Amino acid sequence: MSKLSVLTLTRNRTEHLQNLLKGLSLSSRLPDECIVVHMNEPAPALGDWPFPCHHLTYENAEIPLPLPGARNAAVESANGDLLLFLDVDCIPAKEMVAGYERACEQMPNAIAMGNVHYLPEKIAADWTEESLKAQSDPHPKRDITKVAPLAKEENYGLFWSLSFALSRSLFNQLGGFSECYPGYGAEDTDFAWKARAKRIDLRWVPEALAFHQFHTSLVPPWHNFKSIIYNAKVFYERWGEWPMGGWLKIFADEGYIDWALEGDRLEIIRLPAQV
């Protein structure tokens, strides 16, 4: 059996992190370790869990959410042959870890992508998997409930770093996450595009279920406006196409940027108030 490491990043998500760790502790297949990377915040005590739990602080004074670098740092700190990336806002279901492990053993040269259901409100402290299932629904654009196990996904734009797993050797083959994206936006799409360029399959794993915890959010994320614009330009230079088209269209329609999907120009006209 391969050693499996769960990797998660956090910033100002203490309660969500505790729920994630509780979910892991209830897993039918406990992880061999959990690596928690605190982005630009101290690493407080994580409590006692039935698996080794290690954490570190990843500092970058200029970038509030240095996601690519923090993910790579998590991998460097991990000992596992299998790497399971799980967003701090997610609570793993009892069979999620086991489902990912089986998928990676059956398809060692593919990236496994799990099933995520969304919780519409804050959950009770005494939650159970049954209560989470009753309260949650799949994302309308990523409802894989009825998808066959290990079904191949041809649309690499559906890759989401929220919940996925792969072997360490495959991660190294891809060169990890590209750190030319200093903050939020497009870094996970870049990872998927690298996989597409190397003809690495994306495979769905419906039984690898996680529940996304509720938190307030802006759509589009106006507070990450500058980072999104910068990263979109980097992505275009690397791949010759625009990422995050939906968000960029809103920015353009509301007069904040000069941009069109079929063009090669992206310039800021004015900054939104939320920046």
C-alpha positions, 0 to 999 in steps of 0.5 A: 500500500502506498503512503498517502498524504493529504495536503491543504492550505489555509488562511483565516479558516480555523473552524473550516480546518477543524471540520476538515480534520474531523472528517479525515479522522472519521475516514474508512482509510485514514491518511498516513499524514496531513500537511497543513500550510498556513499562508501568511499566518502563524501555525497554531496547534492543530489538536490530536488526531488519529494520524500525523498532522504537520504544519508550516507557515508559508510567508510572502509579504507581497502576496496575501494568497501565494497559492502555487508556492504554498502548494509546492511547499506542501508537497516538499514537506510531505512523505507520501507517494500519493498526494491528495489535495483538499481545499480547507473549506472541504469536509471529506466523506468517510470513503473519500480517501479510500476512493482516491487511493483506489483510483490512483492505484487503478489509473496511476498515470492520471489525475483523479478528480473528486465529487464536491457538494455544496453546503448553503449555510453554516453547519452545526458543530455536531455535524454528521455525514448524514446531516451534510448529505441532507443539506448539500447539493452538487455544483450545477456545472460539476455534478458527477453523481451519475458519472461512471467511476474513472470516466475520462474528462476531455474538458481540461477547463473543468479541472479544479484544485478544490479536490484532486489526487495524483502520484508524486511522480506525476506531480513532479513530471508536471513540474508542480504548480507554476509559481509565475502566478503570484496570487489568486487566479488561473494557477490551477488552470495552468496546471491542467493545461500542462497536464493536457500538453503532456497528454495526462488524463483527467479521471472522475472519481464520484465516490471521492466525495467532499462537502464544501463548507459555506462562507461568504464570497464575491462573484466575481471575486472583486477583491482579487481584481489585480491578481486576476488581471496579472495572472490572466496576462501571464496565462495568455503569454504562456498558452495563447488563450485567456483564462477566467473568461467569465470574470474578465467579461464582467470586468470589461462589461462594467468598464474596468478593463479593456479586453475581448476574448478574441483579442490579445489586449488586456488593460486596466481602465479603473480599479473597482472600489473593493480593491 
